[in-house]
Amino acid sequence: HDAVSINVIVIDASLNTDKTYDGIRVGPRMTGRFIGCHVWNRAASNRHRYGLNIETGGGGNEFVGCHFEGAWNANVGIFCSKNRFDDSCPFYAAWNGVNIYMGLTATLNTIRGQLDGPGSGRPASAGIVFGSIAGDFVADNYIDVQCIGQEAGNFVFTAYDGGNNRIRAKCYNTTAATISGTPAATDDLDIWIDGYGSGTRINNKIQRSSVPIGANATATWIFPYAFPAAPY
């Protein structure tokens, strides 16, 4: 614990067996700071599984100026609590479509930085995925990021979103991609998306619309996102 890793560069971590080994694997006995580290793959090489895998039971790690790219499952997998990524960290060139995957008990994490698009010819990538299998629980995280070209969804919300996540994002998409799935009612989203059409704002706490009503007529508008309590 309390280790400091500076300028560690990992290339082709899973060269022996494709999609099996991680660039940096942070186990449950490890807490520390990572500064200026870079995990990447050469184009024709086997893929590392995760560029960074922070395993369950661990947590409390800090990442400054670190680059994560080219991984198969996700560039970063977060499976524990209280990890911090500052805004100098980019996540990019996801090889099979996920930049950051949050699973198992992923709570109380702080994620800042830039989520960039996939490599040339690769599947469209998703920015941050909120779990996908039974046992995942993603809650109480603070996320403030810039998303560029996350055409599979800047954020992918699933049934494993435990709520109380605060998300702030500025996104740029070349397609109509926004978010995927439905956030938990207790999540707090303020997401601005540009680059396609006239721009979109997703704010589940401030939901507005304009509905024309003719004389002697009625109209109904259904809130696109559930409120944690009935609005008044």
Beta strands, then each sheet from edge to edge (+ up, - down):
strand 1: 3-6
strand 2: 9-11
strand 3: 24-26
strand 4: 32-35
strand 5: 38-40
strand 6: 50-54
strand 7: 62-64
strand 8: 67-69
strand 9: 74-78
strand 10: 84-85
strand 11: 90-92
strand 12: 98-102
strand 13: 105-107
strand 14: 110-115
strand 15: 126-130
strand 16: 137-139
strand 17: 142-148
strand 18: 155-156
strand 19: 161-163
strand 20: 166-172
strand 21: 188-194
strand 22: 200-203
sheet 1: 1+ 4+ 7+ 10+ 14+ 11+ 8+ 5+ 2+
sheet 2: 1+ 4+ 7+ 10+ 14+ 17+ 20+ 21+ 22-
sheet 3: 3+ 6+ 9+ 12+ 15+ 18+
sheet 4: 13+ 16+ 19+
end
